[in-house]
Amino acid sequence: MIRIVIAEDQRMLLGALASLLDLEEDMKVVGKAGNGEDAVKLVQLHQPDICIMDIEMPGKSGLEAAEELKGTGCKVMILTTFARSGYFGRALRAGAHGYLLKDSPSEELASSIRSIMAGRRVYAPELVDEAYGQENPLTEREKAVLNLIADGKNTKEIASELYITTGTVRNYISAILDKLNVSNRIEAITQFKEKGWFK
């Protein structure tokens, strides 16, 4: 019997997922959580085989909970609406055994759980394509500038920290916006985060 904990903050979806999986002869839902913190507690309490985790939940996110559960023996499968390569990369680093999108067919969920329990990893194909098909286009220097922008530094502070002129900083910033195809610094930071390029 595959014992499962589900973490999902939308109550109706949580109930539907639990009912769906309980219909499978070889599966039993032993715990339901509305956030990442409760998910971790339920995993510690019930020692399930697998925890199905949404990402964006109140308090502790599914990715934070997955990082906490790494190495506990409970496999983690991310089930989310977000096809973001940054989230996918973080889930991989947290040791997630699966990453499925909520618009996948429902029968895929049970078969993915069985695959994971058999030792395989199951990832949404569109995420794998995107994660490996996109390289970070920025040079080391441009990355350093963007990191300082993300830290809240202004042009003058960046210039003094990197020992370059404010004009050079401005040139780097316009190159960054151009390469990322965005119109301002905020969008550049957001895109960089979503792609998981901040180290």
KAVENQUI-V967268 format. One record per run of one state. SS is the DSSP state (helix for helix, strand for strand, loop for the rest). FROM is the first residue (numbers start at 0). TO is the last residue. If there is no record, write none. Layout:
BEGIN
SS_FROM_TO + SS_FROM_TO
END
This chain:
BEGIN
loop_0_0 + strand_1_6 + loop_7_9 + helix_10_21 + loop_22_25 + strand_26_32 + loop_33_34 + helix_35_45 + loop_46_48 + strand_49_52 + loop_53_60 + helix_61_68 + loop_69_73 + strand_74_79 + loop_80_83 + helix_84_92 + loop_93_96 + strand_97_100 + loop_101_104 + helix_105_116 + loop_117_120 + strand_121_122 + loop_123_123 + helix_124_132 + loop_133_138 + helix_139_149 + loop_150_153 + helix_154_161 + loop_162_164 + helix_165_179 + loop_180_183 + helix_184_193 + loop_194_198
END
